[in-house]
Amino acid sequence: MPSRLLVPLAACTVLAACATAPKPLQGTYTPVTPRDAVAGTQAGANVRWGGSIVETKPGPDSTCFQMIARPLSATGRPSDSSPDATDGRFIACRAGFYDPAVFAPGREVTFIGRVDGVETAKIGEYDYKLPKVTADVVYLWPEKHEVQVRPYPFHDPFWGPYWGPRWGYWGWW
Protein backbone atom coordinates (compact mmCIF):
# COMPACT_ATOMS: atom_id res chain seq x y z
CA MET A 1 0.00 0.00 0.00
CA PRO A 2 2.67 2.62 0.86
CA SER A 3 4.51 1.95 -2.42
CA ARG A 4 1.32 2.76 -4.36
CA LEU A 5 1.31 6.19 -2.79
CA LEU A 6 5.03 6.82 -3.07
CA VAL A 7 5.30 6.29 -6.84
CA PRO A 8 2.72 8.97 -7.83
CA LEU A 9 4.07 11.31 -5.17
CA ALA A 10 7.62 10.91 -6.48
CA ALA A 11 6.43 11.44 -10.07
CA CYS A 12 4.62 14.65 -9.12
CA THR A 13 7.68 15.92 -7.27
CA VAL A 14 9.98 15.25 -10.22
CA LEU A 15 7.61 16.92 -12.69
CA ALA A 16 7.14 19.94 -10.44
CA ALA A 17 10.90 20.40 -10.20
CA CYS A 18 11.27 20.71 -13.99
CA ALA A 19 11.24 24.42 -14.74
CA THR A 20 10.75 25.40 -18.36
CA ALA A 21 10.60 28.78 -20.01
CA PRO A 22 7.33 29.99 -21.51
CA LYS A 23 7.03 29.05 -25.18
CA PRO A 24 8.00 32.49 -26.61
CA LEU A 25 11.25 32.43 -24.56
CA GLN A 26 12.42 28.93 -25.43
CA GLY A 27 15.45 28.35 -27.63
CA THR A 28 19.22 28.66 -27.58
CA TYR A 29 20.92 32.01 -27.44
CA THR A 30 24.42 33.43 -27.46
CA PRO A 31 25.74 33.55 -23.85
CA VAL A 32 26.54 37.27 -24.04
CA THR A 33 25.70 39.68 -21.22
CA PRO A 34 25.09 43.40 -21.71
CA ARG A 35 28.53 44.05 -20.18
CA ASP A 36 30.12 41.73 -22.75
CA ALA A 37 28.25 43.50 -25.56
CA VAL A 38 29.64 46.91 -24.52
CA ALA A 39 33.19 45.58 -24.15
CA GLY A 40 33.36 43.61 -27.42
CA THR A 41 31.99 43.36 -30.91
CA GLN A 42 28.80 41.39 -30.38
CA ALA A 43 26.66 43.07 -33.05
CA GLY A 44 24.18 40.65 -34.58
CA ALA A 45 24.31 38.17 -31.67
CA ASN A 46 20.96 36.55 -30.90
CA VAL A 47 20.38 37.08 -27.15
CA ARG A 48 17.82 36.58 -24.39
CA TRP A 49 18.18 39.36 -21.84
CA GLY A 50 15.92 40.52 -19.05
CA GLY A 51 15.69 42.67 -16.00
CA SER A 52 13.76 45.52 -14.42
CA ILE A 53 12.39 48.48 -16.35
CA VAL A 54 13.97 51.84 -15.63
CA GLU A 55 12.09 53.79 -18.30
CA THR A 56 9.68 53.13 -21.19
CA LYS A 57 9.76 55.59 -24.10
CA PRO A 58 7.16 55.19 -26.84
CA GLY A 59 8.18 56.74 -30.16
CA PRO A 60 6.30 57.26 -33.44
CA ASP A 61 7.04 53.72 -34.72
CA SER A 62 8.53 51.80 -31.81
CA THR A 63 8.91 51.69 -28.05
CA CYS A 64 12.30 51.59 -26.33
CA PHE A 65 12.87 50.27 -22.83
CA GLN A 66 15.86 51.17 -20.66
CA MET A 67 16.54 48.16 -18.46
CA ILE A 68 18.69 47.14 -15.51
CA ALA A 69 19.91 43.73 -16.62
CA ARG A 70 19.73 40.80 -14.22
CA PRO A 71 20.77 37.18 -14.65
CA LEU A 72 17.91 34.98 -15.88
CA SER A 73 16.60 31.88 -14.12
CA ALA A 74 15.98 28.58 -15.94
CA THR A 75 12.50 29.84 -16.88
CA GLY A 76 13.88 33.01 -18.45
CA ARG A 77 12.56 35.25 -15.68
CA PRO A 78 14.98 37.78 -14.15
CA SER A 79 16.38 36.12 -11.05
CA ASP A 80 15.59 37.63 -7.67
CA SER A 81 17.93 35.35 -5.75
CA SER A 82 20.32 38.27 -5.50
CA PRO A 83 18.46 41.53 -6.16
CA ASP A 84 21.70 43.53 -6.30
CA ALA A 85 23.24 41.28 -8.98
CA THR A 86 23.26 43.15 -12.27
CA ASP A 87 24.84 42.82 -15.68
CA GLY A 88 24.68 46.57 -16.29
CA ARG A 89 22.01 48.31 -18.33
CA PHE A 90 20.71 47.93 -21.85
CA ILE A 91 18.13 49.36 -24.23
CA ALA A 92 15.61 47.14 -26.00
CA CYS A 93 13.41 48.50 -28.79
CA ARG A 94 10.40 46.86 -30.44
CA ALA A 95 8.06 48.07 -33.16
CA GLY A 96 4.66 49.21 -31.92
CA PHE A 97 3.27 50.96 -28.88
CA TYR A 98 3.81 49.61 -25.38
CA ASP A 99 1.97 51.56 -22.69
CA PRO A 100 4.33 53.06 -20.06
CA ALA A 101 1.56 52.65 -17.46
CA VAL A 102 1.66 48.87 -17.97
CA PHE A 103 5.40 48.64 -18.63
CA ALA A 104 6.08 50.69 -15.51
CA PRO A 105 9.43 51.15 -13.74
CA GLY A 106 10.36 48.11 -11.67
CA ARG A 107 8.37 45.58 -13.75
CA GLU A 108 10.26 42.51 -14.94
CA VAL A 109 10.60 41.90 -18.68
CA THR A 110 12.54 39.42 -20.81
CA PHE A 111 13.52 40.22 -24.40
CA ILE A 112 14.69 38.08 -27.29
CA GLY A 113 16.43 39.85 -30.13
CA ARG A 114 19.65 40.88 -31.83
CA VAL A 115 22.37 43.15 -30.51
CA ASP A 116 22.46 46.25 -32.74
CA GLY A 117 25.40 48.19 -31.38
CA VAL A 118 25.87 50.57 -28.49
CA GLU A 119 24.23 53.89 -27.57
CA THR A 120 25.44 56.50 -25.12
CA ALA A 121 22.94 57.79 -22.58
CA LYS A 122 23.26 60.21 -19.69
CA ILE A 123 22.59 58.75 -16.26
CA GLY A 124 22.85 61.77 -14.01
CA GLU A 125 26.00 63.48 -15.28
CA TYR A 126 27.64 60.22 -16.35
CA ASP A 127 27.86 59.13 -20.00
CA TYR A 128 26.88 55.46 -19.92
CA LYS A 129 27.29 53.08 -22.86
CA LEU A 130 24.21 50.91 -23.30
CA PRO A 131 24.04 47.97 -25.69
CA LYS A 132 20.95 48.19 -27.90
CA VAL A 133 18.77 45.18 -28.73
CA THR A 134 16.22 45.05 -31.52
CA ALA A 135 13.63 42.85 -29.83
CA ASP A 136 11.56 40.18 -31.56
CA VAL A 137 9.87 39.13 -28.28
CA VAL A 138 8.84 41.30 -25.33
CA TYR A 139 7.67 39.16 -22.41
CA LEU A 140 6.19 41.05 -19.45
CA TRP A 141 6.18 38.86 -16.35
CA PRO A 142 3.22 38.90 -13.97
CA GLU A 143 3.81 40.85 -10.80
CA LYS A 144 4.75 38.83 -7.73
CA HIS A 145 2.49 39.27 -4.74
CA GLU A 146 3.59 38.73 -1.17
CA VAL A 147 1.59 36.10 0.66
CA GLN A 148 1.21 36.13 4.42
CA VAL A 149 1.19 32.72 6.04
CA ARG A 150 -0.36 32.54 9.47
CA PRO A 151 0.59 29.79 11.87
CA TYR A 152 -1.97 27.22 12.86
CA PRO A 153 -4.14 27.30 14.92
CA PHE A 154 -5.75 30.71 14.66
CA HIS A 155 -3.03 33.02 15.88
CA ASP A 156 -4.47 36.23 14.49
CA PRO A 157 -6.16 39.32 15.93
CA PHE A 158 -9.61 37.73 15.94
CA TRP A 159 -8.77 34.70 18.06
CA GLY A 160 -7.15 34.79 21.44
CA PRO A 161 -4.13 32.69 22.18
CA TYR A 162 -5.76 30.77 25.04
CA TRP A 163 -8.18 27.92 25.25
CA GLY A 164 -8.92 26.02 28.35
CA PRO A 165 -11.43 24.99 30.98
CA ARG A 166 -11.35 28.46 32.46
CA TRP A 167 -12.63 30.06 29.24
CA GLY A 168 -14.29 27.06 27.61
CA TYR A 169 -13.88 28.29 24.02
CA TRP A 170 -11.53 29.83 21.53
CA GLY A 171 -11.76 33.57 21.46
CA TRP A 172 -10.77 36.70 23.23
CA TRP A 173 -9.39 36.35 26.71
PyMOL commands that set and color helices and strands:
alter all, ss='L'
color gray80, all
select helices_A, chain A and resi 2-17+23-25+34-39
alter helices_A, ss='H'
color red, helices_A
select strands_A, chain A and resi 46-58+62-69+89-95+108-123+126-140
alter strands_A, ss='S'
color yellow, strands_A
deselect
rebuild
show_as cartoon
